[in-house]
Amino acid sequence: MNNDDQNKIDPQLGSLLRQLRDIPILDVAPTDTPRTPVSFALYENGGTRRFYIFFNGNWRYVTLT
């Protein structure tokens, strides 16, 4: 399946892949409202690792091991 076929399946796929490629790695939890309605961030403070997702106006996270 090439990129054209993938974009026919989901027109937002290219945008999502660009966001995933540019995920920031933070040493403090994100609090600012991002420019896009859906955003991602990785957080690490030495002992804790979290994957943050911003949607519906709030940051949410899952803890990574």
DSSP file (Angstrom, degrees, kcal/mol; ACC not computed):
  #  RESIDUE AA STRUCTURE BP1 BP2  ACC     N-H-->O    O-->H-N    N-H-->O    O-->H-N    TCO  KAPPA ALPHA  PHI   PSI    X-CA   Y-CA   Z-CA
    1    1 A M              0   0    0      0, 0.0     2,-0.1     0, 0.0     0, 0.0   0.000 360.0 360.0 360.0 126.0    0.0    0.0    0.0
    2    2 A N     >  -     0   0    0      1,-0.1     4,-1.9     4,-0.0     3,-0.2  -0.353 360.0 -93.3 -92.9 178.4    1.5    3.3   -1.0
    3    3 A N  H  > S+     0   0    0      1,-0.2     4,-2.3     2,-0.2     5,-0.2   0.847 123.3  56.4 -62.2 -36.1    1.0    6.8    0.6
    4    4 A D  H  > S+     0   0    0      1,-0.2     4,-1.4     2,-0.2    -1,-0.2   0.911 107.9  48.3 -63.0 -41.2   -1.8    7.7   -1.8
    5    5 A D  H  > S+     0   0    0     -3,-0.2     4,-1.3     1,-0.2    -1,-0.2   0.895 111.1  50.8 -64.5 -39.8   -3.8    4.6   -0.8
    6    6 A Q  H  X S+     0   0    0     -4,-1.9     4,-2.0     1,-0.2     3,-0.3   0.903 108.2  51.6 -65.4 -40.9   -3.3    5.3    2.9
    7    7 A N  H  < S+     0   0    0     -4,-2.3    -1,-0.2     1,-0.2    -2,-0.2   0.795 105.1  56.5 -68.7 -27.2   -4.5    8.9    2.5
    8    8 A K  H  < S+     0   0    0     -4,-1.4    -1,-0.2    -5,-0.2    -2,-0.2   0.841 107.1  50.3 -69.5 -32.1   -7.7    7.6    0.7
    9    9 A I  H  < S+     0   0    0     -4,-1.3    -2,-0.2     1,-0.3    -1,-0.2   0.932 134.3   3.9 -69.4 -46.4   -8.4    5.5    3.8
   10   10 A D    ><  -     0   0    0     -4,-2.0     3,-1.9     1,-0.1     4,-0.3  -0.891  61.2-159.9-143.7 108.2   -7.9    8.4    6.2
   11   11 A P  T 3  S+     0   0    0      0, 0.0     3,-0.3     0, 0.0     4,-0.3   0.713  94.2  56.7 -63.0 -19.2   -7.3   11.9    4.9
   12   12 A Q  T 3> S+     0   0    0      1,-0.2     4,-2.4     2,-0.1     5,-0.2   0.462  78.5  95.7 -89.2  -1.5   -5.9   13.0    8.3
   13   13 A L  H <> S+     0   0    0     -3,-1.9     4,-2.6     1,-0.2     5,-0.2   0.895  81.6  51.2 -58.5 -44.5   -3.2   10.3    8.3
   14   14 A G  H  > S+     0   0    0     -3,-0.3     4,-1.9    -4,-0.3    -1,-0.2   0.904 111.2  48.1 -61.0 -42.1   -0.5   12.5    6.9
   15   15 A S  H  > S+     0   0    0     -4,-0.3     4,-2.0     2,-0.2    -1,-0.2   0.910 112.1  49.3 -64.5 -43.0   -1.2   15.2    9.6
   16   16 A L  H  X S+     0   0    0     -4,-2.4     4,-2.3     1,-0.2    -2,-0.2   0.908 109.5  51.4 -64.0 -42.7   -1.2   12.6   12.3
   17   17 A L  H  X S+     0   0    0     -4,-2.6     4,-1.7     1,-0.2    -1,-0.2   0.875 108.6  51.8 -64.1 -37.0    2.1   11.1   11.1
   18   18 A R  H  X S+     0   0    0     -4,-1.9     4,-1.2     2,-0.2    -1,-0.2   0.901 110.2  49.2 -64.6 -40.6    3.8   14.6   11.1
   19   19 A Q  H  < S+     0   0    0     -4,-2.0     3,-0.3     1,-0.2    -2,-0.2   0.910 110.7  49.6 -65.2 -41.6    2.6   15.2   14.7
   20   20 A L  H >< S+     0   0    0     -4,-2.3     3,-0.9     1,-0.2    -1,-0.2   0.837 107.5  55.1 -66.9 -32.0    4.0   11.9   15.8
   21   21 A R  H 3< S+     0   0    0     -4,-1.7    -1,-0.2     1,-0.2    -2,-0.2   0.823 110.9  45.1 -67.9 -31.6    7.3   12.6   14.1
   22   22 A D  T 3< S+     0   0    0     -4,-1.2    -1,-0.2    -3,-0.3    -2,-0.2  -0.110  74.9 150.7-108.1  34.4    7.8   15.9   16.0
   23   23 A I    <   -     0   0    0     -3,-0.9    18,-0.2    18,-0.1     2,-0.1  -0.522  42.3-131.1 -69.9 125.0    6.8   14.9   19.6
   24   24 A P        -     0   0    0      0, 0.0    18,-2.8     0, 0.0     2,-0.6  -0.468   7.3-138.0 -74.6 149.9    8.7   17.0   22.1
   25   25 A I  E     -a   42   0A   0     16,-0.2     2,-0.2    -2,-0.1    18,-0.2  -0.953  29.4-169.6-107.7 117.3   10.5   15.4   25.0
   26   26 A L  E     -a   43   0A   0     16,-3.4    18,-2.4    -2,-0.6     3,-0.1  -0.705  32.5-156.1-110.9 155.1    9.8   17.5   28.2
   27   27 A D  S    S+     0   0    0     -2,-0.2     2,-0.3    16,-0.2    16,-0.1   0.330  88.5  48.8-108.6   4.5   11.2   17.5   31.7
   28   28 A V  S    S-     0   0    0      0, 0.0    -1,-0.1     0, 0.0     3,-0.1  -0.980 100.1 -96.6-134.1 148.7    8.1   19.1   33.1
   29   29 A A        -     0   0    0     -2,-0.3     2,-0.1     1,-0.1    -2,-0.1  -0.364  48.0-105.0 -63.4 140.8    4.5   18.0   32.5
   30   30 A P        +     0   0    0      0, 0.0    -1,-0.1     0, 0.0    29,-0.1  -0.419  48.0 158.8 -69.9 141.2    2.8   20.0   29.7
   31   31 A T        +     0   0    0     -2,-0.1     2,-0.1    -3,-0.1    28,-0.1   0.516  41.8  98.0-131.8 -22.8    0.3   22.6   30.8
   32   32 A D  S    S-     0   0    0      1,-0.1     0, 0.0     0, 0.0     0, 0.0  -0.389  78.4-112.4 -72.6 147.4    0.0   25.0   27.8
   33   33 A T        -     0   0    0     -2,-0.1    -1,-0.1     1,-0.1    -2,-0.0  -0.697  37.8-132.6 -76.4 123.5   -2.8   24.7   25.3
   34   34 A P        -     0   0    0      0, 0.0    -1,-0.1     0, 0.0     5,-0.1  -0.223  14.5-114.7 -74.3 168.6   -1.2   23.7   22.0
   35   35 A R  S    S+     0   0    0      3,-0.0     4,-0.0     2,-0.0    -2,-0.0   0.715  98.4  62.9 -75.2 -21.6   -2.0   25.3   18.6
   36   36 A T  S    S-     0   0    0      1,-0.1     3,-0.0     2,-0.0    18,-0.0  -0.759  86.7-123.8-105.5 153.1   -3.6   22.1   17.3
   37   37 A P  S    S+     0   0    0      0, 0.0     2,-0.4     0, 0.0    20,-0.4   0.752 103.4  38.1 -67.6 -22.7   -6.7   20.4   18.7
   38   38 A V  S    S+     0   0    0     17,-0.1     2,-0.3    18,-0.1    17,-0.2  -0.998  76.2 162.4-128.2 128.7   -4.8   17.2   19.2
   39   39 A S  E     - B   0  54A   0     15,-1.5    15,-3.1    -2,-0.4     2,-0.3  -0.959  21.2-148.0-145.0 160.1   -1.2   17.2   20.3
   40   40 A F  E     + B   0  53A   0     -2,-0.3     2,-0.3    13,-0.2    13,-0.2  -0.922  14.4 173.0-130.2 152.7    1.3   14.8   21.8
   41   41 A A  E     - B   0  52A   0     11,-1.9    11,-3.3    -2,-0.3     2,-0.4  -0.977  22.0-140.0-155.1 148.6    4.3   15.1   24.2
   42   42 A L  E     -aB  25  51A   0    -18,-2.8   -16,-3.4    -2,-0.3     2,-0.4  -0.915  19.6-163.2-107.8 140.2    6.7   12.8   26.0
   43   43 A Y  E     +aB  26  50A   0      7,-2.6     7,-2.4    -2,-0.4     2,-0.3  -0.979  13.7 168.3-126.1 134.7    7.7   13.5   29.6
   44   44 A E  E     + B   0  49A   0    -18,-2.4     5,-0.2    -2,-0.4    -2,-0.0  -0.962  13.8 172.0-146.3 129.3   10.6   12.1   31.6
   45   45 A N        -     0   0    0      3,-1.7     4,-0.1    -2,-0.3   -18,-0.1   0.145  68.4 -87.3-120.4  19.0   12.0   13.3   34.9
   46   46 A G  S    S+     0   0    0      2,-0.4     3,-0.1     1,-0.1   -19,-0.0  -0.202 123.3  33.0 105.5 -42.1   14.5   10.5   35.6
   47   47 A G  S    S+     0   0    0      1,-0.2     2,-0.4     0, 0.0    -1,-0.1   0.610 112.9  57.2-118.2 -21.4   12.1    8.1   37.3
   48   48 A T        -     0   0    0      2,-0.0    -3,-1.7    15,-0.0     2,-0.4  -0.937  56.3-172.0-118.9 134.8    8.8    8.7   35.6
   49   49 A R  E     +BC  44  64A   0     15,-0.6    15,-3.2    -2,-0.4     2,-0.3  -0.995  12.0 174.8-125.4 130.3    8.0    8.4   31.9
   50   50 A R  E     -BC  43  63A   0     -7,-2.4    -7,-2.6    -2,-0.4     2,-0.6  -0.982  27.2-144.3-135.9 146.4    4.6    9.5   30.5
   51   51 A F  E     -BC  42  62A   0     11,-2.5    11,-1.7    -2,-0.3     2,-0.3  -0.957  27.0-158.1-107.0 114.5    3.0    9.9   27.1
   52   52 A Y  E     -BC  41  61A   0    -11,-3.3   -11,-1.9    -2,-0.6     2,-0.4  -0.740  10.4-170.6 -98.7 141.4    0.7   12.9   27.1
   53   53 A I  E     -BC  40  60A   0      7,-3.1     7,-2.5    -2,-0.3     2,-0.6  -0.999   9.8-152.9-129.5 129.1   -2.1   13.5   24.6
   54   54 A F  E     +BC  39  59A   0    -15,-3.1   -15,-1.5    -2,-0.4     2,-0.3  -0.912  36.6 133.1-103.1 120.4   -4.0   16.8   24.4
   55   55 A F  E >   + C   0  58A   0      3,-2.1     3,-1.7    -2,-0.6   -17,-0.1  -0.970  58.2  24.6-158.9 158.2   -7.6   16.5   23.2
   56   56 A N  T 3  S-     0   0    0     -2,-0.3     3,-0.1   -19,-0.3   -18,-0.1   0.809 130.8 -60.6  52.5  32.9  -11.0   17.8   24.2
   57   57 A G  T 3  S+     0   0    0    -20,-0.4     2,-0.3     1,-0.2    -1,-0.3   0.551 117.2  89.6  80.4   8.4   -9.3   20.8   25.9
   58   58 A N  E <  S-C   55   0A   0     -3,-1.7    -3,-2.1    -5,-0.0     2,-0.4  -0.981  71.3-122.9-139.5 149.4   -7.2   18.7   28.4
   59   59 A W  E     +C   54   0A   0     -2,-0.3     2,-0.3    -5,-0.2    -5,-0.2  -0.776  33.8 179.2 -85.1 133.5   -3.9   17.0   28.7
   60   60 A R  E     -C   53   0A   0     -7,-2.5    -7,-3.1    -2,-0.4     2,-0.3  -0.924   5.1-166.4-129.0 156.5   -4.2   13.3   29.5
   61   61 A Y  E     -C   52   0A   0     -2,-0.3     2,-0.4    -9,-0.2    -9,-0.2  -0.962  19.8-150.0-143.9 160.9   -1.4   10.8   30.0
   62   62 A V  E     -C   51   0A   0    -11,-1.7   -11,-2.5    -2,-0.3     2,-0.4  -0.985  32.0-119.7-123.7 141.0   -0.4    7.1   30.3
   63   63 A T  E     -C   50   0A   0     -2,-0.4     2,-0.3   -13,-0.2   -13,-0.3  -0.650  25.9-148.2 -82.2 133.9    2.5    6.1   32.3
   64   64 A L  E      C   49   0A   0    -15,-3.2   -15,-0.6    -2,-0.4    -1,-0.0  -0.744 360.0 360.0-101.0 149.1    5.3    4.2   30.3
   65   65 A T              0   0    0     -2,-0.3    -1,-0.1   -17,-0.1   -15,-0.0   0.377 360.0 360.0-116.9 360.0    7.5    1.5   31.8
